[in-house]
Amino acid sequence: MATPQADQRMTADQFEWSTERTRGDRELVDGVVVEGEMPNRRHQTVLAWLHALLDPWARHKGGGAWTNAEIRLGEHQVRQADLIAWWSGQDVPLDGMMRAVPDLVVEVISPQPRDVIRDREEKLVEYCAFGVPHYWIVEPLHQTVEIYLRQWKKTWALVPGWEYGRVILETRGVISPPAGPTFQLDALWAIVEG
């Protein structure tokens, strides 16, 4: 795909009110509207289970959870997260895009290679740069959960900055994330496979 000239790129404000946005799962990447993922039943089952787990926990802390939330990451960047949660007093709109930094973003990976790359590489970097402190990657096909924490890196060879450090990688058992409720992975996979 050719990169558009800077003056031809769509802005996040234009995207928010465009008909392109209403045609299903779409994202704005560097000013270009791109097709989002096509979630399957396994994906949606995991997403519903995680929302039912996270929403009461976040509400108890004064926040909430939102599925398929559009997050405005920059002037020409809008991503659709599978699930976000917030509990730090963010201003969360009833309509429109999330403009504040959520406390947690969860991506449920669909098996298409482009979706794997988008969630594991592109969004991982973008959410970290935006300031999202907690990032979870759930991969139902391989039954894994990865939990990342945004951390300041100090290295001699590379330029210091923020990065996600993986703090949990599990396939079974009980998970106790740094932020969020403790949950039983075996229960999740039983529902997915049931």
CORRA-V136532 format. One line per field, one symbol per residue. phi: phi as a letter, one per 20 degrees, with the letter a starting at -180 (. if undefined). psi: psi as a letter, one per 30 degrees, with the letter a starting at -180 (. if undefined). A space follows every 50 residues. Layout:
phi->???
psi->???
This chain:
phi->.feffgfeffeffffgdefgfeeofccdclndfcfefdfdfggfffffff fffeffffffencrcbeleedeeafcccddefbccbbdnfedffcnefde effbcddeeeffgffffgfedffgffffffoffccddddffelccdddcf cedcceedffrebedfdbccdbnedcfgcpffbdfgffffffef
psi->kkklleffkkleeeeeglfeefgajkljjhgkklkaljkaeeeeeeeeee efeeeeeeefggbalklhkkkjfafgjkkjkekllkgggljjlflalkfl jlfkkkkjklfkeeeeeeefdeeeeeeeefgjfkkkkkjeeghlkkkkkk lkkjleelklaklkkkfkjlflakkjlekllkljeeeeeeeef.
